[in-house]
Amino acid sequence: MKYNYEISRQLERELDKLRRKNKKQFEIILKKMSEILENPQHYKSLQHDMKGLRRVHIDKSFVLVFEIVENENKVVFLDFDHHDNIY
């Protein structure tokens, strides 16, 4: 079952910048978001202060962070940044 989704304001700003500056990476992120919506539990759960969130690596050095809201059948995409800035 495909999940609905929501995108945080912070991530919307990041995606808007990428759409203008790095179209290729922007398209990779959109494709990965679509894959996540098909099976969000497949991706790694985070721990400690990021408990309850999940992540997927994009282009080795970047991370897309999201949260699954099961009772609403929804994925909330929260942030995309360099690995060093996320953790």
CNS distance restraints for C-alpha pairs under 8 A (distance, minus, plus):
assign (resid   1 and name CA) (resid  38 and name CA) 6.63 0.50 0.50
assign (resid   1 and name CA) (resid  39 and name CA) 7.99 0.50 0.50
assign (resid   2 and name CA) (resid  37 and name CA) 5.57 0.50 0.50
assign (resid   2 and name CA) (resid  38 and name CA) 4.88 0.50 0.50
assign (resid   2 and name CA) (resid  39 and name CA) 7.45 0.50 0.50
assign (resid   3 and name CA) (resid  37 and name CA) 5.11 0.50 0.50
assign (resid   3 and name CA) (resid  38 and name CA) 6.69 0.50 0.50
assign (resid   3 and name CA) (resid  73 and name CA) 5.43 0.50 0.50
assign (resid   3 and name CA) (resid  74 and name CA) 5.17 0.50 0.50
assign (resid   3 and name CA) (resid  75 and name CA) 6.45 0.50 0.50
assign (resid   4 and name CA) (resid  37 and name CA) 7.19 0.50 0.50
assign (resid   4 and name CA) (resid  73 and name CA) 6.30 0.50 0.50
assign (resid   4 and name CA) (resid  74 and name CA) 4.58 0.50 0.50
assign (resid   4 and name CA) (resid  75 and name CA) 6.25 0.50 0.50
assign (resid   5 and name CA) (resid  37 and name CA) 7.55 0.50 0.50
assign (resid   5 and name CA) (resid  74 and name CA) 5.17 0.50 0.50
assign (resid   5 and name CA) (resid  75 and name CA) 4.67 0.50 0.50
assign (resid   5 and name CA) (resid  76 and name CA) 5.61 0.50 0.50
assign (resid   5 and name CA) (resid  77 and name CA) 7.34 0.50 0.50
assign (resid   6 and name CA) (resid  74 and name CA) 7.39 0.50 0.50
assign (resid   6 and name CA) (resid  75 and name CA) 6.39 0.50 0.50
assign (resid   6 and name CA) (resid  76 and name CA) 4.72 0.50 0.50
assign (resid   6 and name CA) (resid  77 and name CA) 6.18 0.50 0.50
assign (resid   7 and name CA) (resid  11 and name CA) 6.36 0.50 0.50
assign (resid   7 and name CA) (resid  12 and name CA) 6.39 0.50 0.50
assign (resid   7 and name CA) (resid  76 and name CA) 5.78 0.50 0.50
assign (resid   7 and name CA) (resid  77 and name CA) 4.87 0.50 0.50
assign (resid   7 and name CA) (resid  78 and name CA) 6.33 0.50 0.50
assign (resid   8 and name CA) (resid  12 and name CA) 6.19 0.50 0.50
assign (resid   8 and name CA) (resid  76 and name CA) 7.19 0.50 0.50
assign (resid   8 and name CA) (resid  77 and name CA) 6.24 0.50 0.50
assign (resid   8 and name CA) (resid  78 and name CA) 5.20 0.50 0.50
assign (resid   8 and name CA) (resid  79 and name CA) 7.43 0.50 0.50
assign (resid   9 and name CA) (resid  13 and name CA) 6.33 0.50 0.50
assign (resid  10 and name CA) (resid  14 and name CA) 6.46 0.50 0.50
assign (resid  10 and name CA) (resid  78 and name CA) 7.28 0.50 0.50
assign (resid  10 and name CA) (resid  79 and name CA) 6.71 0.50 0.50
assign (resid  11 and name CA) (resid  15 and name CA) 6.04 0.50 0.50
assign (resid  11 and name CA) (resid  77 and name CA) 7.29 0.50 0.50
assign (resid  11 and name CA) (resid  78 and name CA) 5.96 0.50 0.50
assign (resid  11 and name CA) (resid  79 and name CA) 5.07 0.50 0.50
assign (resid  11 and name CA) (resid  80 and name CA) 6.39 0.50 0.50
assign (resid  12 and name CA) (resid  16 and name CA) 6.09 0.50 0.50
assign (resid  13 and name CA) (resid  17 and name CA) 6.33 0.50 0.50
assign (resid  14 and name CA) (resid  18 and name CA) 6.24 0.50 0.50
assign (resid  14 and name CA) (resid  80 and name CA) 7.15 0.50 0.50
assign (resid  15 and name CA) (resid  19 and name CA) 6.00 0.50 0.50
assign (resid  15 and name CA) (resid  26 and name CA) 6.65 0.50 0.50
assign (resid  16 and name CA) (resid  20 and name CA) 6.66 0.50 0.50
assign (resid  17 and name CA) (resid  21 and name CA) 6.08 0.50 0.50
assign (resid  17 and name CA) (resid  22 and name CA) 7.97 0.50 0.50
assign (resid  18 and name CA) (resid  22 and name CA) 4.92 0.50 0.50
assign (resid  18 and name CA) (resid  23 and name CA) 6.26 0.50 0.50
assign (resid  18 and name CA) (resid  25 and name CA) 7.10 0.50 0.50
assign (resid  18 and name CA) (resid  26 and name CA) 5.51 0.50 0.50
assign (resid  19 and name CA) (resid  23 and name CA) 5.00 0.50 0.50
assign (resid  19 and name CA) (resid  26 and name CA) 5.55 0.50 0.50
assign (resid  22 and name CA) (resid  26 and name CA) 6.26 0.50 0.50
assign (resid  23 and name CA) (resid  27 and name CA) 6.20 0.50 0.50
assign (resid  24 and name CA) (resid  28 and name CA) 6.35 0.50 0.50
assign (resid  25 and name CA) (resid  29 and name CA) 6.24 0.50 0.50
assign (resid  26 and name CA) (resid  30 and name CA) 6.39 0.50 0.50
assign (resid  27 and name CA) (resid  31 and name CA) 6.20 0.50 0.50
assign (resid  28 and name CA) (resid  32 and name CA) 6.19 0.50 0.50
assign (resid  28 and name CA) (resid  58 and name CA) 7.74 0.50 0.50
assign (resid  29 and name CA) (resid  33 and name CA) 6.08 0.50 0.50
assign (resid  29 and name CA) (resid  58 and name CA) 7.25 0.50 0.50
assign (resid  30 and name CA) (resid  34 and name CA) 6.31 0.50 0.50
assign (resid  31 and name CA) (resid  35 and name CA) 6.41 0.50 0.50
assign (resid  32 and name CA) (resid  36 and name CA) 6.17 0.50 0.50
assign (resid  33 and name CA) (resid  37 and name CA) 6.35 0.50 0.50
assign (resid  34 and name CA) (resid  38 and name CA) 6.79 0.50 0.50
assign (resid  35 and name CA) (resid  39 and name CA) 6.91 0.50 0.50
assign (resid  35 and name CA) (resid  40 and name CA) 7.98 0.50 0.50
assign (resid  36 and name CA) (resid  40 and name CA) 4.72 0.50 0.50
assign (resid  36 and name CA) (resid  42 and name CA) 7.97 0.50 0.50
assign (resid  36 and name CA) (resid  43 and name CA) 7.82 0.50 0.50
assign (resid  37 and name CA) (resid  75 and name CA) 6.97 0.50 0.50
assign (resid  40 and name CA) (resid  68 and name CA) 7.13 0.50 0.50
assign (resid  40 and name CA) (resid  75 and name CA) 7.61 0.50 0.50
assign (resid  43 and name CA) (resid  54 and name CA) 6.32 0.50 0.50
assign (resid  43 and name CA) (resid  55 and name CA) 6.28 0.50 0.50
assign (resid  43 and name CA) (resid  56 and name CA) 6.31 0.50 0.50
assign (resid  44 and name CA) (resid  54 and name CA) 5.43 0.50 0.50
assign (resid  44 and name CA) (resid  55 and name CA) 5.70 0.50 0.50
assign (resid  44 and name CA) (resid  56 and name CA) 6.96 0.50 0.50
assign (resid  45 and name CA) (resid  51 and name CA) 7.35 0.50 0.50
assign (resid  45 and name CA) (resid  52 and name CA) 6.94 0.50 0.50
assign (resid  45 and name CA) (resid  53 and name CA) 6.00 0.50 0.50
assign (resid  45 and name CA) (resid  54 and name CA) 4.40 0.50 0.50
assign (resid  45 and name CA) (resid  55 and name CA) 6.73 0.50 0.50
assign (resid  46 and name CA) (resid  50 and name CA) 5.67 0.50 0.50
assign (resid  46 and name CA) (resid  51 and name CA) 5.25 0.50 0.50
assign (resid  46 and name CA) (resid  52 and name CA) 6.65 0.50 0.50
assign (resid  46 and name CA) (resid  53 and name CA) 5.54 0.50 0.50
assign (resid  46 and name CA) (resid  54 and name CA) 5.40 0.50 0.50
assign (resid  46 and name CA) (resid  55 and name CA) 7.03 0.50 0.50
assign (resid  47 and name CA) (resid  51 and name CA) 4.32 0.50 0.50
assign (resid  47 and name CA) (resid  52 and name CA) 7.43 0.50 0.50
assign (resid  47 and name CA) (resid  53 and name CA) 7.94 0.50 0.50
assign (resid  52 and name CA) (resid  67 and name CA) 6.75 0.50 0.50
assign (resid  53 and name CA) (resid  65 and name CA) 6.82 0.50 0.50
assign (resid  53 and name CA) (resid  66 and name CA) 5.75 0.50 0.50
assign (resid  53 and name CA) (resid  67 and name CA) 4.75 0.50 0.50
assign (resid  53 and name CA) (resid  68 and name CA) 7.38 0.50 0.50
assign (resid  54 and name CA) (resid  65 and name CA) 5.74 0.50 0.50
assign (resid  54 and name CA) (resid  66 and name CA) 5.34 0.50 0.50
assign (resid  54 and name CA) (resid  67 and name CA) 5.99 0.50 0.50
assign (resid  54 and name CA) (resid  68 and name CA) 7.96 0.50 0.50
assign (resid  55 and name CA) (resid  63 and name CA) 6.45 0.50 0.50
assign (resid  55 and name CA) (resid  64 and name CA) 5.56 0.50 0.50
assign (resid  55 and name CA) (resid  65 and name CA) 4.47 0.50 0.50
assign (resid  55 and name CA) (resid  66 and name CA) 6.16 0.50 0.50
assign (resid  56 and name CA) (resid  63 and name CA) 5.68 0.50 0.50
assign (resid  56 and name CA) (resid  64 and name CA) 5.40 0.50 0.50
assign (resid  56 and name CA) (resid  65 and name CA) 6.75 0.50 0.50
assign (resid  57 and name CA) (resid  61 and name CA) 7.08 0.50 0.50
assign (resid  57 and name CA) (resid  62 and name CA) 5.69 0.50 0.50
assign (resid  57 and name CA) (resid  63 and name CA) 4.52 0.50 0.50
assign (resid  57 and name CA) (resid  64 and name CA) 6.39 0.50 0.50
assign (resid  58 and name CA) (resid  62 and name CA) 5.10 0.50 0.50
assign (resid  58 and name CA) (resid  63 and name CA) 5.74 0.50 0.50
assign (resid  58 and name CA) (resid  64 and name CA) 7.08 0.50 0.50
assign (resid  61 and name CA) (resid  82 and name CA) 5.80 0.50 0.50
assign (resid  61 and name CA) (resid  83 and name CA) 5.62 0.50 0.50
assign (resid  62 and name CA) (resid  80 and name CA) 7.03 0.50 0.50
assign (resid  62 and name CA) (resid  81 and name CA) 5.55 0.50 0.50
assign (resid  62 and name CA) (resid  82 and name CA) 4.30 0.50 0.50
assign (resid  62 and name CA) (resid  83 and name CA) 5.12 0.50 0.50
assign (resid  63 and name CA) (resid  79 and name CA) 7.97 0.50 0.50
assign (resid  63 and name CA) (resid  80 and name CA) 5.60 0.50 0.50
assign (resid  63 and name CA) (resid  81 and name CA) 5.74 0.50 0.50
assign (resid  63 and name CA) (resid  82 and name CA) 6.18 0.50 0.50
assign (resid  63 and name CA) (resid  83 and name CA) 5.66 0.50 0.50
assign (resid  63 and name CA) (resid  86 and name CA) 7.28 0.50 0.50
assign (resid  64 and name CA) (resid  77 and name CA) 7.61 0.50 0.50
assign (resid  64 and name CA) (resid  78 and name CA) 7.62 0.50 0.50
assign (resid  64 and name CA) (resid  79 and name CA) 5.80 0.50 0.50
assign (resid  64 and name CA) (resid  80 and name CA) 4.47 0.50 0.50
assign (resid  64 and name CA) (resid  81 and name CA) 6.97 0.50 0.50
assign (resid  65 and name CA) (resid  77 and name CA) 6.28 0.50 0.50
assign (resid  65 and name CA) (resid  78 and name CA) 5.58 0.50 0.50
assign (resid  65 and name CA) (resid  79 and name CA) 5.19 0.50 0.50
assign (resid  65 and name CA) (resid  80 and name CA) 6.35 0.50 0.50
assign (resid  66 and name CA) (resid  75 and name CA) 6.77 0.50 0.50
assign (resid  66 and name CA) (resid  76 and name CA) 5.51 0.50 0.50
assign (resid  66 and name CA) (resid  77 and name CA) 4.30 0.50 0.50
assign (resid  66 and name CA) (resid  78 and name CA) 5.17 0.50 0.50
assign (resid  66 and name CA) (resid  79 and name CA) 7.11 0.50 0.50
assign (resid  67 and name CA) (resid  75 and name CA) 5.71 0.50 0.50
assign (resid  67 and name CA) (resid  76 and name CA) 5.14 0.50 0.50
assign (resid  67 and name CA) (resid  77 and name CA) 6.51 0.50 0.50
assign (resid  67 and name CA) (resid  78 and name CA) 7.32 0.50 0.50
assign (resid  68 and name CA) (resid  73 and name CA) 7.76 0.50 0.50
assign (resid  68 and name CA) (resid  74 and name CA) 6.08 0.50 0.50
assign (resid  68 and name CA) (resid  75 and name CA) 4.60 0.50 0.50
assign (resid  68 and name CA) (resid  76 and name CA) 6.37 0.50 0.50
assign (resid  69 and name CA) (resid  73 and name CA) 6.03 0.50 0.50
assign (resid  69 and name CA) (resid  74 and name CA) 5.12 0.50 0.50
assign (resid  69 and name CA) (resid  75 and name CA) 5.97 0.50 0.50
assign (resid  69 and name CA) (resid  76 and name CA) 7.39 0.50 0.50
assign (resid  70 and name CA) (resid  74 and name CA) 6.36 0.50 0.50
assign (resid  80 and name CA) (resid  86 and name CA) 7.85 0.50 0.50
assign (resid  81 and name CA) (resid  85 and name CA) 6.34 0.50 0.50
assign (resid  81 and name CA) (resid  86 and name CA) 6.18 0.50 0.50
assign (resid  82 and name CA) (resid  86 and name CA) 6.45 0.50 0.50
assign (resid  83 and name CA) (resid  87 and name CA) 6.47 0.50 0.50
